[in-house]
């Protein structure tokens, strides 16, 4: 267990099995990038830009910048950009996502990786153990394993079905994500409604919204404007 200082707090980061990391890295690099990438990209679509999309972060930045420019120029003051944060009490969305949803996402989007997922995630992962007494001190039963090269992809596969449902439920709101950085773009009042819906759906998956760090960038007056910190012009 290694703790890296983050502000005034210690944030524990653990890699439970170094050998698993190396084996998976060597196998997955070829398997995913050369064989499965086109299928994964098609399954994740435009909703998840963190995996299977070349330059996904740049796409998201340009998308948000275009909406921001329209807001600041006065072309459409009703527009808004809502950025949702899922880090609560030191836990990460990658650590709390229920593995049953990851399993379902893998079966639907990348079935060839399911046997590996069952092998690596079929039981609790030992994070910290006493090598002298063989006593496990800490275990992980949710989320992806720290150090697993396929962990970010598994996370994306685990939440994409919910993001797709959000997009279908709110066709007037654009859902664009980069791993756990979920952004809602559109009319500000509709973004707030979509956020409330998405918050409840993702809570069922194990993700808890950090309202204090979620931001709404807009110049319009929406219902409950004090609910989230608003970035002014």
PEKAVEN-V862875 format. One record per residue. SS is DSSP state (@ for helix, = for strand, . for the rest). PSI is psi in whole degrees, 0 to 359 (* if undefined). Layout:
SS|PSI, SS|PSI
This chain:
.|123, =|132, =|126, =|133, =|132, =|101, .|235, .|7, =|161, =|129, =|109, =|133, =|128, .|138, .|104, .|330, .|100, @|321, @|323, @|320, @|313, @|317, @|315, @|320, @|314, @|321, @|319, @|330, @|317, @|315, @|311, @|314, @|331, @|333, @|314, @|347, @|315, @|318, @|320, @|317, @|319, @|320, @|317, @|329, .|208, .|355, .|327, =|106, .|3, .|339, .|138, .|5, .|118, .|129, .|32, @|322, @|321, @|322, @|316, @|319, @|314, @|322, @|312, @|324, @|323, @|320, @|318, @|316, @|322, @|325, @|311, @|332, @|347, .|7, .|323, .|95, .|348, .|350, =|157, =|156, =|120, =|122, =|125, =|135, .|135, .|16, .|115, =|128, .|41, .|354, =|150, .|153, @|329, @|334, @|339, @|348, .|129, .|133, @|339, @|325, @|327, @|316, @|316, @|317, @|322, @|317, @|325, @|327, @|339, .|66, @|331, @|339, @|0, @|321, @|320, @|319, @|317, @|320, @|316, @|334, @|8, .|341, .|182, .|141, =|127, =|120, =|324, =|124, =|151, =|111, .|342, .|325, .|354, .|40, =|124, =|124, =|325, =|140, =|154, =|130, .|1, .|162, .|187, .|157, .|133, .|130, .|353, .|117, .|336, .|357, @|310, @|321, @|317, @|320, @|314, @|317, @|331, @|335, @|351, @|327, @|322, @|321, @|322, @|318, @|322, @|318, @|322, @|325, @|327, .|75, .|343, .|2, .|130, =|124, =|120, =|124, =|150, =|94, .|243, .|4, =|95, =|128, =|139, =|128, =|136, =|204, =|132, @|317, @|327, @|327, @|322, @|317, @|316, @|323, @|315, @|318, @|313, @|326, @|316, @|320, @|317, @|337, @|326, @|335, @|351, .|1, .|128, .|127, .|136, .|94, .|328, .|335, .|358, .|138, =|145, =|116, =|110, =|162, .|8, .|164, .|117, .|167, .|140, .|57, .|341, .|3, .|324, .|149, =|129, =|131, =|117, .|169, .|*
